[in-house]
Amino acid sequence: MEAVYRCGVGNAEDSPLNGLPSQEHSAASSASAQAPHPTLPSYYGETAARAGFVRRLFDDTAVHYDRINAVFSLGTGAWYRRQAMRRAGLRPGAQVLDVACGTGLVTREARYLAGPAGRVMGLDPSAGMLSEARRQLGGPFMLGRAETLPLGDASLDFITMGYALRHVADLAAPFAEFHRVLKPGGTVLLLEIGRPEGRVAHALAKAYLGKVVPALCRVAAPRARSGTLMQYYWDTIEACVPAETILQHLRAAGFARVECETTLGIFRSYIAHR
């Protein structure tokens, strides 16, 4: 993949919360909490039901997820994930947490880059996904959520989160947790898919991601909810907040050198530093 460009850049000084004492900063961050997309009533009735719906959906599709991902990414997923982490600064010996790790697709590439001297852990709220990750990669993997990480302060060098930011309850809570558990100088990398700009690009993405991929997944795994998962993926992409909103919340959480790189107009890498 080529054609990488930046869709936003900024520093912690840009944040309206800059300069507040830590307790006031936290309170202000909580007050500014924002869901990455509005409630989608065709999938769940109310906002409070979102987490349960998403967890069950991933539990139901876990054994087919890697096959689904191969269709979704056209076979480029592993290369892209590794290159994105390398560009963000993941180096041998790093202490890494892969948040919302799923079956371990990002975890696997992080382990390759961190090497034998590093330590890469995975965390996910779906027991089904973690079962697949443990089967393929061993450990360590933990059941948990991005909003409440079971780790100590300043304990990590690098955090990854691959294509799952759209599934959290709000942006402020996980970003505050990422900032808490990273060491000074640590990095967070968020891989996402964004709504393409321009009518032609949007129409092509909608046709492929919103129609073709769900149909292919229904054929590949007819007894699972894989088609529903991919349709839900596209609908959350369509409804997701713009890149600048995510960057603003990263700055508000205290991160510096916040930026977003876009590849092929749709694949986004948000990078921020503690």
C-alpha positions as CSV (number, residue, x, y, z in Angstrom):
1,M,0.0,0.0,0.0
2,E,1.2,3.5,-0.8
3,A,-0.4,7.0,-0.9
4,V,-0.1,7.8,2.8
5,Y,-1.0,11.3,3.8
6,R,-1.7,13.0,7.1
7,C,-5.3,14.0,8.0
8,G,-4.4,15.9,11.1
9,V,-1.6,16.9,13.5
10,G,-1.4,18.7,16.7
11,N,0.1,19.0,20.2
12,A,-1.2,18.8,23.7
13,E,-0.9,22.6,23.9
14,D,-3.7,22.8,21.4
15,S,-6.1,21.2,23.9
16,P,-8.6,23.5,25.7
17,L,-7.9,21.4,28.8
18,N,-4.1,22.1,28.8
19,G,-2.8,23.6,32.0
20,L,-5.5,22.2,34.3
21,P,-4.5,20.2,37.4
22,S,-4.8,16.5,36.9
23,Q,-8.1,16.0,38.8
24,E,-9.7,18.9,37.0
25,H,-8.3,17.6,33.7
26,S,-9.9,14.2,34.4
27,A,-13.2,15.7,35.3
28,A,-13.2,17.8,32.2
29,S,-12.3,14.8,30.0
30,S,-15.2,12.9,31.5
31,A,-17.5,15.8,30.9
32,S,-16.5,15.8,27.2
33,A,-17.1,12.1,26.7
34,Q,-18.5,11.3,23.3
35,A,-19.6,8.1,21.6
36,P,-17.7,7.3,18.4
37,H,-21.1,7.0,16.7
38,P,-24.8,7.4,17.6
39,T,-27.1,4.5,18.6
40,L,-27.9,2.2,15.7
41,P,-31.5,1.0,16.4
42,S,-31.5,-1.6,13.6
43,Y,-29.0,-3.6,15.7
44,Y,-29.8,-2.8,19.4
45,G,-32.6,-0.8,21.0
46,E,-30.7,1.6,23.2
47,T,-27.2,2.9,23.8
48,A,-26.8,0.8,27.0
49,A,-27.4,-2.4,24.9
50,R,-24.5,-1.7,22.5
51,A,-21.7,-3.4,24.5
52,G,-23.7,-6.6,25.0
53,F,-24.7,-6.7,21.3
54,V,-21.1,-6.2,20.1
55,R,-19.7,-8.8,22.5
56,R,-22.3,-11.5,21.4
57,L,-21.7,-10.6,17.8
58,F,-17.9,-11.2,18.1
59,D,-18.4,-14.3,20.3
60,D,-20.7,-15.8,17.5
61,T,-18.2,-15.1,14.7
62,A,-14.9,-15.8,16.5
63,V,-14.1,-19.1,14.8
64,H,-14.6,-17.5,11.4
65,Y,-13.1,-14.1,12.0
66,D,-9.7,-14.6,10.4
67,R,-11.4,-15.8,7.2
68,I,-13.7,-12.8,7.3
69,N,-10.8,-10.5,7.8
70,A,-9.0,-11.9,4.8
71,V,-12.0,-11.1,2.6
72,F,-12.3,-7.7,4.2
73,S,-8.7,-6.7,3.7
74,L,-8.0,-8.3,0.4
75,G,-5.1,-10.2,1.9
76,T,-3.0,-7.1,2.7
77,G,-3.9,-7.0,6.4
78,A,-0.8,-8.5,8.0
79,W,1.6,-6.4,5.9
80,Y,-0.3,-3.2,6.6
81,R,-0.6,-3.8,10.4
82,R,3.2,-4.5,10.6
83,Q,4.2,-1.4,8.6
84,A,1.8,0.8,10.6
85,M,3.4,-0.3,13.9
86,R,6.9,0.0,12.5
87,R,6.2,3.6,11.4
88,A,4.7,4.4,14.8
89,G,7.9,3.4,16.5
90,L,7.3,-0.1,17.8
91,R,10.8,-1.5,18.5
92,P,12.4,-4.7,19.8
93,G,12.1,-5.1,23.6
94,A,8.9,-3.0,23.9
95,Q,6.2,-3.7,26.5
96,V,3.0,-3.7,24.5
97,L,-0.8,-4.1,25.0
98,D,-3.0,-4.9,22.1
99,V,-6.5,-3.6,23.1
100,A,-9.5,-5.2,21.6
101,C,-7.1,-7.8,20.2
102,G,-9.8,-10.2,18.8
103,T,-8.2,-13.3,17.5
104,G,-4.7,-11.7,17.7
105,L,-4.2,-10.4,14.2
106,V,-2.5,-7.2,15.4
107,T,-0.9,-9.0,18.4
108,R,0.9,-11.4,16.1
109,E,2.6,-8.6,14.1
110,A,3.4,-6.7,17.3
111,R,5.2,-9.8,18.7
112,Y,7.2,-10.0,15.5
113,L,8.4,-6.4,15.9
114,A,8.9,-6.5,19.7
115,G,10.9,-9.6,19.4
116,P,11.9,-12.1,22.1
117,A,13.1,-9.3,24.4
118,G,9.7,-7.7,24.3
119,R,6.3,-8.6,25.9
120,V,3.0,-8.3,24.0
121,M,-0.2,-8.8,25.8
122,G,-3.8,-8.9,24.4
123,L,-7.1,-7.8,25.9
124,D,-10.6,-8.2,24.6
125,P,-14.2,-8.2,26.0
126,S,-15.1,-11.2,23.9
127,A,-14.4,-14.6,25.4
128,G,-14.9,-16.3,22.0
129,M,-12.3,-14.1,20.4
130,L,-9.8,-14.7,23.2
131,S,-10.3,-18.4,22.9
132,E,-9.2,-18.2,19.3
133,A,-6.3,-16.0,20.1
134,R,-5.0,-18.3,22.8
135,R,-5.5,-21.3,20.5
136,Q,-3.3,-19.7,17.8
137,L,-0.8,-17.7,19.8
138,G,-0.8,-19.0,23.4
139,G,-0.7,-16.1,25.9
140,P,-0.8,-13.8,27.6
141,F,-4.4,-12.7,26.8
142,M,-6.8,-11.0,29.3
143,L,-10.6,-10.6,29.3
144,G,-11.3,-6.9,29.7
145,R,-12.4,-3.5,28.3
146,A,-10.5,-0.5,27.0
147,E,-12.2,1.7,29.5
148,T,-10.8,-0.1,32.5
149,L,-7.4,-1.6,31.8
150,P,-6.1,-4.1,34.4
151,L,-2.6,-2.7,34.4
152,G,-0.5,-0.4,36.6
153,D,0.3,3.2,35.9
154,A,3.2,3.9,33.5
155,S,3.7,0.2,32.8
156,L,3.7,0.1,28.9
157,D,5.8,1.4,26.0
158,F,3.2,0.9,23.3
159,I,-0.5,0.4,22.9
160,T,-2.3,-0.8,19.8
161,M,-6.0,-0.9,19.1
162,G,-7.0,-2.4,15.7
163,Y,-10.3,-1.5,14.1
164,A,-12.2,-1.5,17.4
165,L,-12.5,2.2,18.4
166,R,-15.9,2.4,16.9
167,H,-17.1,-0.2,19.4
168,V,-16.3,1.6,22.7
169,A,-18.9,3.4,24.7
170,D,-17.1,6.8,24.5
171,L,-13.8,8.2,23.4
172,A,-12.7,9.9,26.7
173,A,-12.5,6.9,29.0
174,P,-10.2,4.6,26.9
175,F,-8.0,7.5,26.0
176,A,-7.6,8.4,29.6
177,E,-6.7,4.8,30.4
178,F,-4.2,4.6,27.6
179,H,-2.5,7.8,28.9
180,R,-2.5,6.3,32.4
181,V,-0.8,3.0,31.6
182,L,1.8,4.3,29.1
183,K,5.2,5.3,30.3
184,P,6.4,8.9,29.6
185,G,7.4,8.8,25.9
186,G,5.1,5.9,25.2
187,T,3.0,5.6,22.0
188,V,-0.6,4.7,21.2
189,L,-1.5,3.5,17.7
190,L,-5.2,3.3,16.7
191,L,-5.9,1.5,13.4
192,E,-9.2,2.4,11.9
193,I,-11.2,2.6,8.7
194,G,-12.7,5.9,8.0
195,R,-15.6,7.1,5.8
196,P,-14.0,8.0,2.4
197,E,-14.3,11.6,1.3
198,G,-15.7,12.3,-2.2
199,R,-18.8,10.8,-3.8
200,V,-17.0,8.3,-6.0
201,A,-14.7,7.0,-3.3
202,H,-17.6,6.7,-0.9
203,A,-19.8,5.0,-3.4
204,L,-17.1,2.4,-4.2
205,A,-16.4,1.8,-0.5
206,K,-20.1,1.4,0.3
207,A,-20.5,-1.0,-2.6
208,Y,-17.6,-3.2,-1.5
209,L,-17.6,-2.9,2.3
210,G,-21.4,-2.5,2.7
211,K,-22.6,-4.9,0.1
212,V,-20.0,-7.3,-1.4
213,V,-18.1,-8.2,1.8
214,P,-21.2,-9.0,3.8
215,A,-22.5,-11.1,1.0
216,L,-19.2,-13.0,0.6
217,C,-19.1,-13.6,4.4
218,R,-22.6,-15.0,4.4
219,V,-21.5,-17.5,1.8
220,A,-18.1,-18.3,3.5
221,A,-19.8,-18.8,6.9
222,P,-23.5,-19.3,6.4
223,R,-24.3,-20.5,9.9
224,A,-22.5,-17.8,11.7
225,R,-23.4,-14.1,11.9
226,S,-20.4,-13.0,9.8
227,G,-22.6,-11.2,7.3
228,T,-24.2,-9.3,10.1
229,L,-20.8,-8.5,11.6
230,M,-19.5,-7.0,8.3
231,Q,-22.7,-5.1,7.7
232,Y,-22.5,-3.7,11.2
233,Y,-18.8,-2.8,10.5
234,W,-19.8,-0.7,7.5
235,D,-22.7,1.0,9.3
236,T,-20.4,2.1,12.1
237,I,-17.9,3.4,9.6
238,E,-20.6,5.4,8.0
239,A,-21.8,6.9,11.3
240,C,-18.4,7.4,13.0
241,V,-17.3,10.8,14.1
242,P,-14.7,12.5,11.8
243,A,-10.9,12.1,12.3
244,E,-10.5,15.5,13.9
245,T,-12.9,14.6,16.7
246,I,-10.8,11.6,17.6
247,L,-7.6,13.7,17.5
248,Q,-9.2,16.3,19.8
249,H,-10.1,13.7,22.3
250,L,-6.6,12.3,22.2
251,R,-5.2,15.8,22.9
252,A,-7.8,16.3,25.7
253,A,-6.5,13.1,27.3
254,G,-3.1,14.7,27.5
255,F,-1.4,13.2,24.5
256,A,1.2,15.1,22.5
257,R,2.3,14.9,18.8
258,V,-1.1,13.6,17.8
259,E,-1.5,12.9,14.2
260,C,-3.5,10.8,11.7
261,E,-2.2,9.1,8.6
262,T,-4.6,8.0,5.9
263,T,-3.7,5.3,3.3
264,L,-5.7,4.8,0.1
265,G,-8.3,7.3,1.4
266,I,-9.8,4.9,3.9
267,F,-7.2,3.2,6.2
268,R,-6.4,5.5,9.1
269,S,-3.6,5.3,11.6
270,Y,-4.0,7.6,14.7
271,I,-0.6,8.0,16.5
272,A,-0.2,9.8,19.8
273,H,2.6,10.1,22.4
274,R,2.5,10.2,26.2
